[in-house]
Amino acid sequence: MTNAYLWVKTFHIVLITSWFAGLFYLPRIFVNLADEKNLVAYARLLGMADRLFRFTTILAVPAVLLGLVLWLVFGVGNGDMWMHAKLFFVFLVIGYHHVCLSLLKKFRNNANTKSGVWYRWFNEVPVILLVVIVALVIFKP
């Protein structure tokens, strides 16, 4: 293994971890936004959600790009079925990220129709996706 490969892998793991931290916390803010009646607190939470979404997106882009480098340049998982399955779940994570943007826009426009309980369940999705992705990478079935 070359140093370049190890550095790309290191930064990929750090960025993925950071991206998921944002995906875990953003729906928790949505829970509070859905239940908040105080306009000042709502505005503060909305600002937090906006900043977190932007920061999470900044982390997601290089995380995905470095994953592509690992796959296409260093050949990690080339031709392996586990990689195809992992990529499918990565696309689901990217989709989840976009759904978060859609929900955030609804909060910005005071058009949210979902309850705090719904957001608590929604918050479990990235946990499940992360477990599946990590299991695929570790076990390479």
WOTA-V624350 format. One record per residue. N is the residue number from 0. RES is the residue in three letters. NEAR is the number of other ideal C-beta (glycine too) atoms within 10 Angstrom. Layout:
N:RES:NEAR ; N:RES:NEAR
This chain:
0:MET:7 ; 1:THR:8 ; 2:ASN:7 ; 3:ALA:11 ; 4:TYR:15 ; 5:LEU:10 ; 6:TRP:11 ; 7:VAL:19 ; 8:LYS:17 ; 9:THR:11 ; 10:PHE:14 ; 11:HIS:20 ; 12:ILE:14 ; 13:VAL:14 ; 14:LEU:20 ; 15:ILE:21 ; 16:THR:12 ; 17:SER:16 ; 18:TRP:24 ; 19:PHE:20 ; 20:ALA:15 ; 21:GLY:20 ; 22:LEU:24 ; 23:PHE:15 ; 24:TYR:15 ; 25:LEU:24 ; 26:PRO:24 ; 27:ARG:14 ; 28:ILE:21 ; 29:PHE:25 ; 30:VAL:19 ; 31:ASN:16 ; 32:LEU:22 ; 33:ALA:20 ; 34:ASP:13 ; 35:GLU:17 ; 36:LYS:6 ; 37:ASN:9 ; 38:LEU:8 ; 39:VAL:8 ; 40:ALA:12 ; 41:TYR:16 ; 42:ALA:11 ; 43:ARG:13 ; 44:LEU:20 ; 45:LEU:17 ; 46:GLY:11 ; 47:MET:15 ; 48:ALA:23 ; 49:ASP:14 ; 50:ARG:10 ; 51:LEU:19 ; 52:PHE:20 ; 53:ARG:10 ; 54:PHE:15 ; 55:THR:21 ; 56:THR:15 ; 57:ILE:14 ; 58:LEU:19 ; 59:ALA:20 ; 60:VAL:11 ; 61:PRO:15 ; 62:ALA:22 ; 63:VAL:18 ; 64:LEU:13 ; 65:LEU:21 ; 66:GLY:21 ; 67:LEU:13 ; 68:VAL:18 ; 69:LEU:17 ; 70:TRP:15 ; 71:LEU:10 ; 72:VAL:12 ; 73:PHE:15 ; 74:GLY:10 ; 75:VAL:18 ; 76:GLY:19 ; 77:ASN:9 ; 78:GLY:7 ; 79:ASP:13 ; 80:MET:11 ; 81:TRP:15 ; 82:MET:18 ; 83:HIS:11 ; 84:ALA:17 ; 85:LYS:22 ; 86:LEU:16 ; 87:PHE:12 ; 88:PHE:17 ; 89:VAL:19 ; 90:PHE:10 ; 91:LEU:16 ; 92:VAL:22 ; 93:ILE:12 ; 94:GLY:12 ; 95:TYR:15 ; 96:HIS:19 ; 97:HIS:11 ; 98:VAL:13 ; 99:CYS:23 ; 100:LEU:13 ; 101:SER:8 ; 102:LEU:22 ; 103:LEU:20 ; 104:LYS:12 ; 105:LYS:15 ; 106:PHE:20 ; 107:ARG:12 ; 108:ASN:8 ; 109:ASN:8 ; 110:ALA:9 ; 111:ASN:17 ; 112:THR:7 ; 113:LYS:15 ; 114:SER:12 ; 115:GLY:13 ; 116:VAL:11 ; 117:TRP:15 ; 118:TYR:21 ; 119:ARG:14 ; 120:TRP:11 ; 121:PHE:18 ; 122:ASN:18 ; 123:GLU:11 ; 124:VAL:17 ; 125:PRO:22 ; 126:VAL:12 ; 127:ILE:11 ; 128:LEU:18 ; 129:LEU:18 ; 130:VAL:11 ; 131:VAL:16 ; 132:ILE:20 ; 133:VAL:12 ; 134:ALA:15 ; 135:LEU:22 ; 136:VAL:14 ; 137:ILE:9 ; 138:PHE:8 ; 139:LYS:13 ; 140:PRO:9
